[in-house]
Amino acid sequence: MLIVLVSGAALTACAPQPAVSDEAAEGLQASVLVVAESAAANDLARAVSELDALQARLDGAKESGDVSDERSVKIQAAIDLVRADLAERVAAAEAAAAKLAEEQRLADEQAAADKLAEEKAAAEQAEKDKGKGGPGKGNDKDDEDE
């Protein structure tokens, strides 16, 4: 939600005004839109990458004089807010992925332990059956009939 609000503020900050050339405003607005769309789609890696591109575009526009210092400060503040929001979302996604990986690891370990226990029980049962004198040991009823 913060990204949408901040993106809107950044779009406003990029609006063509004397402090921003038309070309710079269009480029910055396009970059802001891609960042906002990527973040909304939960494509955080792309959103961060596009935010880096937006930063580079702002830096270039400022150096070339297409964006005034005053307008650059406002746009930079919006970029910084979006970057902080994205960093929080990336950290949360990484924590969720780590938790899921740990849960999967534990489930895999439990499945392996269960399989080993089943194999051990089957082997023990086979030993018991072997020791009781199964078929072919002379203990069959069929052997008594002969």
N, C-alpha and C positions, 0 to 999 in steps of 0.2 A: 504494500500500500504506500509506503514511504517513497518507493521508486516512482510510482505514478505521480504523486504530488510533487516530488522534487523534479521529475522530468518535465512536468508542466511548468514549474518555475524556471527551469533551464530553457524551455522553449520560449517563454516570455522574455527571458534574459537575452535570448538570441534573436528576438524579433528585429526586423530591419529598422534601425534607428540611426541617427547620425553617428552614434558611438560604435556601430558595427556596419561594415560594408555589406551590401546585398549578397555578394558571393560568399563571404564568411558566414553570414547568417544562415544561408541555405545549407552550406556544408555542415555547420554545427547542428542545425535542426535535424538534418538527415541522420547524423550520428546519434543524437539524442533519441530519435525514434527507434533506431536499431537496438540501442541499449535497452530501452523500455520494453520493446517487443521480446527481446531475448530474456529479460528478467521475468516478464509475465509468463513466458513459456517455460520457465524454470530451467532455462539453458544458461546456467550461471557462468560456465566457462566462457561461453561466447559473450555474455553480457560484460564480463570483466575485460575480455579482449577488446570489445568494441568501446568500452569506457576508456581503455588505454589509447585507442585510436582517436577518440574524442579529445582526450587530453593533448595528444600530439597536434591535432588540428587546431585546438585553442592556442597552444604555444606558438604554432606557426603563424596563425592569424595575428596574434599579439606582436610577434617580431616584425611582421610585415606592415604593421600599422592598420590592419583591417579591423581590429578590435581595440577600443580604447582601454587604458589601464583600469578605469572605473568599471567598465562593463566586464572586463576580464576577471576582476575580483568577484563580481556577482556570479558569473558563470562558474568560476573555480569553486566557489562555496557550494554551488549545486552539485558539481562533480564530486566534491569531497563528501557530501552527504550521501550521494548514491554509492560511492565507493565503500563507505562505512556500512551501509545497509547490505550491500553485496557481500562484504567480508563476513558479516554476521550470518547471512544465509549460507555462505560457503562453509563456514565453520559448523553450522548446524547440520548441513548435509553430510559433511565428513564425519561428524560424531554419530549420526544415524547409520551411516555406512559401516563405521567401525563396530557399532553395537550389533548390527545385523551380521557382520562377519564373525564376531565372537559367538553369537547365538548359533550360527551355522557350524562353527568349529566344535562347540559343545555338543550339538546334535550329532555331528559326525562321530565324535568320540564315543557318545552313548551308543550309537548304532553299532560301532565296531566292538564295544564291550559286550553288547547284547548278542552279537553274532558269535563272539568268542565263547560266551557262556553257553549258548545253544550247542556249539560244536563240542564243548567240553562235556556237557550233559549227554549228548548223543554218544560220545566216545565211552563215557562211563556206563551208559546203558548197554552198549555193545559188549563191553567187558563183562557186565553182570550176566547178559544173555549167554555169552560164551562160557562162562564159569558154571552156569546152571545145566549145561549139557543140552544143547539145542539139537536139532535134527542131525542125524548122522552119528550120534554119540551112543547109540544103543538104547536110548531112553524113549524112543518114539513108540506109540501104540502099534504102529505098523510093524515094528520089530517084534513085538510080542505075538503077533498073529503067525509068525513063521514057525 
